[in-house]
Amino acid sequence: MIEEKVLIEKFIANKNGTSRKRERMKKPDWLKIKIGDPTNQNAVLKLIDGLNLHTVCQEARCPNIFECWTDKTATFMLGGDTCTRHCGFCAVNKGQPMELDPMEPTHVAEAVKHLDLKHAVITSVNRDDLPDGGSMHWAETILKVRELNPNCKVEVLIPDFNGDEDALNNVLQARPDVLNHNTETIARLYRRVRPDAIYTQTLELLDRSAKFRDTQFPNMLTKSGIMAGLGEEFEEVVDLMKDLRKVDCNIMTIGQYLQPYEKRLPVERYVEPEEFAEWKKIGLSLGFKHVESSPLTRSSYHARQQTESGETASAVA
């Protein structure tokens, strides 16, 4: 804890007023994106369209889409392309979703096999219109991916299922290698950023997942992430880190929020790379097995490397 306090005090002393709110700010140089080779990008797009799949890369307008698709990786999104929630930061369509595609679990598994993935990341829209929040669809997808790809690790980025413990258990019983649920922002900003979610409920989901890991599936890692630049203070992110460690969260990601289009929440500030580096130092001092913290970090960005780092830390411990 002494190391953490020193790091905080050192950073605040050199902060030089970077928390001032600015409007219509020009993106700094460190957020410039490389387009990459379109050959593999087109191959991934053709595969996704051919299997009638959705990816969070497209729907959430991820800034790393070109790099990841060049590397022939993608984050699959279950449940269609329309979400029942109204988060202020998200580019995904809002409204009444279509019925679940019963072939979607098989198609995701086939795509993972075609891309020869060693680490598959799967997420979904919120499906509050379904009694189980889509959790059995989740479980079937995990099992199908494992059936066709026995050597592939499965990371899931799940919704909160409105705090339904049975729905969470449906996913956990399918034994994902990484259970991720994003906190997205600090507690103070939840009403504005995640109006349909509850901060304590997010922590409870991660706590239940960690307890499942400890009693039934010790190899599973738990993970959560946030976006910076929505109005949080440096110390508030540190407080959130402490909350995540209290529920024994293993991996944390911190990235810069980027406004996807005009009607979404504006960027309050562009966080300096040095600040991301300080958060990483503090997170590791608090006991996270891995902290991925940089302007372009996203939950699924370099997910395989994050998991491998977390597993190495577990083995050493």
MARTOR-26944 format. One record per residue (C-alpha): x, y, z; residue in three letters. Coordinates in steps of 0.05 Angstrom, whole numbers, plus 32768, in hexadecimal, padded with zeros to 4 digits. Layout:
# residues N
      u      v      w   residu
      X      Y      Z      ALA
...
//
This chain:
# residues 317
      u      v      w   residu
   8000   8000   8000      MET
   803B   802F   800D      ILE
   8052   8026   7FC5      GLU
   800C   8037   7FAC      GLU
   8009   8077   7FD6      LYS
   804D   808E   7FBD      VAL
   8039   8082   7F75      LEU
   7FF8   80AA   7F7D      ILE
   801A   80E5   7F9F      GLU
   8052   80E6   7F6C      LYS
   8022   80E6   7F32      PHE
   7FF3   811C   7F4E      ILE
   802F   8149   7F5C      ALA
   8041   8148   7F11      ASN
   7FFB   8148   7EF4      LYS
   7FFD   8192   7EDF      ASN
   7FB2   819B   7ED7      GLY
   7FA5   8166   7EA2      THR
   7F5F   8159   7EBF      SER
   7F40   8199   7EA4      ARG
   7F03   818C   7E79      LYS
   7F0A   819C   7E2F      ARG
   7ED7   8199   7DF8      GLU
   7EE1   8185   7DAF      ARG
   7F29   8172   7DBE      MET
   7F56   815B   7D87      LYS
   7F6F   8114   7D8F      LYS
   7FB7   8112   7DA6      PRO
   7FED   80EF   7D7D      ASP
   7FEE   80B2   7DAB      TRP
   7FA7   80A0   7D95      LEU
   7FB7   809C   7D4B      LYS
   7FA4   8058   7D2E      ILE
   7FC9   802E   7CFC      LYS
   7F9E   8013   7CC3      ILE
   7FC9   7FD6   7CB5      GLY
   7FC4   7FA2   7C7D      ASP
   7F7C   7F9D   7C62      PRO
   7F86   7F55   7C49      THR
   7F78   7F32   7C8C      ASN
   7F46   7F68   7C9F      GLN
   7F1C   7F57   7C63      ASN
   7F22   7F0C   7C71      ALA
   7F08   7F15   7CB8      VAL
   7ECE   7F41   7C9F      LEU
   7EBB   7F0E   7C6A      LYS
   7EBB   7ED6   7C9E      LEU
   7E90   7EFD   7CCF      ILE
   7E5E   7F11   7C9A      ASP
   7E5B   7ECB   7C7E      GLY
   7E49   7EAD   7CC2      LEU
   7E18   7EE5   7CD3      ASN
   7E41   7EF9   7D10      LEU
   7E4C   7F3B   7D34      HIS
   7E8C   7F56   7D53      THR
   7E96   7F8B   7D88      VAL
   7ECE   7FA4   7D5C      CYS
   7E9A   7FBE   7D2A      GLN
   7E5F   7FCD   7D57      GLU
   7E86   7FF3   7D8C      ALA
   7EB3   8015   7D59      ARG
   7EF2   7FFC   7D7B      CYS
   7F30   8024   7D68      PRO
   7F5B   7FE5   7D65      ASN
   7F30   7FC2   7D30      ILE
   7F64   7FCA   7CF9      PHE
   7F9D   7FAE   7D23      GLU
   7F74   7F74   7D3E      CYS
   7F55   7F61   7CFB      TRP
   7F9A   7F65   7CDA      THR
   7FAF   7F32   7D0E      ASP
   7F71   7F08   7CFC      LYS
   7F50   7F10   7D40      THR
   7F0C   7F2B   7D53      ALA
   7EDF   7F30   7D90      THR
   7E9D   7F0C   7D81      PHE
   7E5D   7F2C   7D9B      MET
   7E22   7EFF   7DAC      LEU
   7DD8   7F10   7DAC      GLY
   7DD4   7F3C   7D6E      GLY
   7DE7   7F84   7D63      ASP
   7DB2   7FA7   7D8E      THR
   7DB9   7FB2   7DD9      CYS
   7D82   7FBC   7E0D      THR
   7DAD   7FEC   7E37      ARG
   7DB9   8037   7E2E      HIS
   7E02   8041   7E41      CYS
   7E1A   8087   7E32      GLY
   7E5C   8072   7E13      PHE
   7E49   8038   7DE6      CYS
   7E42   8038   7D9A      ALA
   7E18   7FF7   7D97      VAL
   7DD0   7FFE   7D7F      ASN
   7D9B   8007   7DB5      LYS
   7D54   7FEC   7DB3      GLY
   7D2E   7FAB   7DAE      GLN
   7D5B   7F72   7D98      PRO
   7D49   7F3A   7D68      MET
   7D41   7EF2   7D7E      GLU
   7D81   7ECC   7D8E      LEU
   7D9F   7EA7   7D54      ASP
   7DA2   7E5D   7D69      PRO
   7DDC   7E51   7D3A      MET
   7E06   7E89   7D56      GLU
   7E2D   7E5E   7D88      PRO
   7E41   7E2E   7D50      THR
   7E53   7E67   7D21      HIS
   7E80   7E88   7D55      VAL
   7EA3   7E45   7D61      ALA
   7EAD   7E3C   7D16      GLU
   7ECA   7E82   7D0F      ALA
   7EFA   7E76   7D48      VAL
   7F11   7E36   7D25      LYS
   7F17   7E58   7CE1      HIS
   7F42   7E8F   7CFF      LEU
   7F6A   7E5B   7D26      ASP
   7F65   7E83   7D66      LEU
   7F8A   7E6F   7DA4      LYS
   7F63   7EA1   7DCE      HIS
   7F1B   7EB3   7DBC      ALA
   7EF8   7EF0   7DDA      VAL
   7EAC   7EF0   7DDB      ILE
   7E7E   7F27   7DF4      THR
   7E34   7F39   7DEA      SER
   7E00   7F6F   7DEA      VAL
   7DD4   7F73   7E28      ASN
   7D96   7F48   7E1F      ARG
   7D69   7F60   7E58      ASP
   7D2E   7F4A   7E2D      ASP
   7D3F   7F00   7E3B      LEU
   7D2E   7EDD   7E7D      PRO
   7D75   7EC5   7E86      ASP
   7D97   7F01   7E65      GLY
   7DB0   7ED3   7E2F      GLY
   7DDD   7EAC   7E5F      SER
   7DCC   7E67   7E44      MET
   7DDD   7E80   7DFE      HIS
   7E20   7E97   7E1C      TRP
   7E2C   7E52   7E3B      ALA
   7E1C   7E2E   7DFA      GLU
   7E4C   7E5A   7DD4      THR
   7E86   7E4D   7E05      ILE
   7E79   7E02   7E00      LEU
   7E75   7E03   7DB4      LYS
   7EB6   7E2A   7DAE      VAL
   7ED8   7DF8   7DDB      ARG
   7EBB   7DBD   7DB5      GLU
   7ED7   7DD5   7D72      LEU
   7F15   7DF6   7D8E      ASN
   7F2E   7DCC   7DCA      PRO
   7F71   7DF2   7DCD      ASN
   7F52   7E37   7DCB      CYS
   7F49   7E60   7E0B      LYS
   7F06   7E83   7E12      VAL
   7F00   7EC8   7E30      GLU
   7EBA   7EE3   7E3C      VAL
   7EA7   7F2C   7E46      LEU
   7E62   7F25   7E64      ILE
   7E29   7F55   7E77      PRO
   7E11   7F59   7EBF      ASP
   7DD1   7F30   7EB4      PHE
   7DAE   7F62   7EE2      ASN
   7DD0   7F41   7F1D      GLY
   7DAF   7EFD   7F10      ASP
   7DDD   7ECB   7F32      GLU
   7DBF   7E8F   7F0D      ASP
   7DCD   7EB1   7ECA      ALA
   7E15   7EBE   7EDE      LEU
   7E1C   7E75   7EF5      ASN
   7E04   7E5E   7EB0      ASN
   7E42   7E80   7E92      VAL
   7E72   7E6A   7EC9      LEU
   7E5D   7E21   7EC5      GLN
   7E75   7E22   7E7C      ALA
   7EBB   7E2F   7E98      ARG
   7ED6   7E6C   7E71      PRO
   7F21   7E76   7E79      ASP
   7F17   7EC1   7E86      VAL
   7ED8   7EE0   7EA4      LEU
   7ED6   7F2A   7E93      ASN
   7EA2   7F5D   7EA7      HIS
   7EB4   7FA6   7E9D      ASN
   7EAA   7FD9   7ED4      THR
   7EAF   800D   7E9B      GLU
   7EB7   804A   7ECA      THR
   7EBC   8061   7F12      ILE
   7E81   805C   7F43      ALA
   7E73   80A7   7F42      ARG
   7E66   80A8   7EF6      LEU
   7E3A   806A   7EF1      TYR
   7DF8   808E   7EEB      ARG
   7E11   80B6   7EB0      ARG
   7E3C   8081   7E8E      VAL
   7E16   8041   7E9F      ARG
   7DCF   8056   7EB2      PRO
   7DB3   800F   7EB0      ASP
   7DEA   7FF1   7EDA      ALA
   7DFF   7FF2   7F23      ILE
   7E47   7FF8   7F3A      TYR
   7E40   7FCA   7F76      THR
   7E1C   7F96   7F4B      GLN
   7E58   7F96   7F1C      THR
   7E87   7F89   7F56      LEU
   7E58   7F53   7F70      GLU
   7E5B   7F2E   7F2D      LEU
   7EA7   7F2F   7F2E      LEU
   7EA7   7F18   7F76      ASP
   7E79   7EDD   7F67      ARG
   7EA4   7ECB   7F2C      SER
   7EE4   7ECC   7F56      ALA
   7EC3   7E9F   7F8A      LYS
   7EAE   7E6F   7F54      PHE
   7EF6   7E6F   7F3B      ARG
   7F12   7E62   7F81      ASP
   7EE3   7E28   7F8F      THR
   7ED6   7E07   7F4C      GLN
   7F04   7E20   7F14      PHE
   7F47   7E39   7F2E      PRO
   7F64   7E46   7EE9      ASN
   7F30   7E7B   7ED7      MET
   7F46   7EC4   7ED9      LEU
   7F16   7EFD   7EE9      THR
   7F1E   7F40   7EC5      LYS
   7EFF   7F85   7EC1      SER
   7F0D   7FC6   7E9D      GLY
   7EFD   8010   7E9A      ILE
   7F00   804B   7E6A      MET
   7F25   8089   7E7F      ALA
   7F14   80D0   7E69      GLY
   7ECB   80D2   7E7E      LEU
   7ED6   8101   7EB9      GLY
   7EF7   80D5   7EEC      GLU
   7F30   80ED   7F18      GLU
   7F72   80C8   7F1E      PHE
   7F65   80B3   7F66      GLU
   7F1F   809A   7F56      GLU
   7F3D   8067   7F25      VAL
   7F6C   8050   7F5C      VAL
   7F2F   8047   7F8A      ASP
   7F0D   801E   7F54      LEU
   7F4C   7FF3   7F4F      MET
   7F48   7FE6   7F9A      LYS
   7EFE   7FD2   7F93      ASP
   7F10   7FA0   7F5C      LEU
   7F48   7F83   7F86      ARG
   7F18   7F7A   7FC1      LYS
   7EF0   7F4A   7F94      VAL
   7F32   7F29   7F7F      ASP
   7F2F   7F40   7F36      CYS
   7F6E   7F26   7F13      ASN
   7F75   7F52   7ED4      ILE
   7F63   7F9B   7EC8      MET
   7F61   7FC3   7E87      THR
   7F61   800F   7E82      ILE
   7F59   8034   7E40      GLY
   7F46   8078   7E25      GLN
   7EFC   8084   7E18      TYR
   7EEF   809C   7DD0      LEU
   7EAC   80BA   7DBE      GLN
   7E8F   808C   7D88      PRO
   7E61   80C1   7D6C      TYR
   7E43   8104   7D7F      GLU
   7E07   80EC   7DA8      LYS
   7E33   80C3   7DD7      ARG
   7E56   80DF   7E14      LEU
   7E8D   8110   7E04      PRO
   7ED6   8105   7E15      VAL
   7EE5   812E   7E53      GLU
   7F30   8129   7E49      ARG
   7F66   8101   7E26      TYR
   7F8E   80DE   7E5B      VAL
   7FDA   80E3   7E53      GLU
   7FFF   80A1   7E47      PRO
   8027   80AF   7E87      GLU
   7FE8   80AD   7EB0      GLU
   7FD5   8069   7E93      PHE
   801B   8051   7EA6      ALA
   8012   8069   7EED      GLU
   7FD0   8044   7EF4      TRP
   7FF2   8005   7EDC      LYS
   8028   800C   7F11      LYS
   7FF5   8017   7F47      ILE
   7FC9   7FDD   7F2F      GLY
   8003   7FAD   7F31      LEU
   8016   7FC5   7F77      SER
   7FCF   7FB6   7F8D      LEU
   7FD6   7F6D   7F76      GLY
   7FB8   7F68   7F31      PHE
   7FD8   7F30   7F09      LYS
   7FD7   7F5C   7ECC      HIS
   7FC4   7FA4   7EBC      VAL
   7FBD   7FBB   7E74      GLU
   7FBB   8007   7E76      SER
   7FC6   8033   7E39      SER
   7F9D   8063   7E0E      PRO
   7F8A   802E   7DDB      LEU
   7F7E   7FF6   7E0D      THR
   7F3B   7FD2   7E07      ARG
   7F21   7F95   7E2C      SER
   7F30   7F65   7DF3      SER
   7F6E   7F89   7DD7      TYR
   7FA9   7F5A   7DE0      HIS
   7F7B   7F2E   7E09      ALA
   7FA5   7EEF   7DFF      ARG
   7FE4   7F12   7E17      GLN
   7FBE   7F2E   7E54      GLN
   7FA7   7EE8   7E66      THR
   7FEB   7EC9   7E5C      GLU
   800A   7EFE   7E89      SER
   7FD4   7EF1   7EBE      GLY
   7FE0   7EA6   7EBB      GLU
   802B   7EB0   7EC2      THR
   8020   7EDC   7F00      ALA
   7FF3   7EA6   7F1D      SER
   8027   7E70   7F12      ALA
   805E   7E9A   7F33      VAL
   8030   7EA9   7F6E      ALA
//
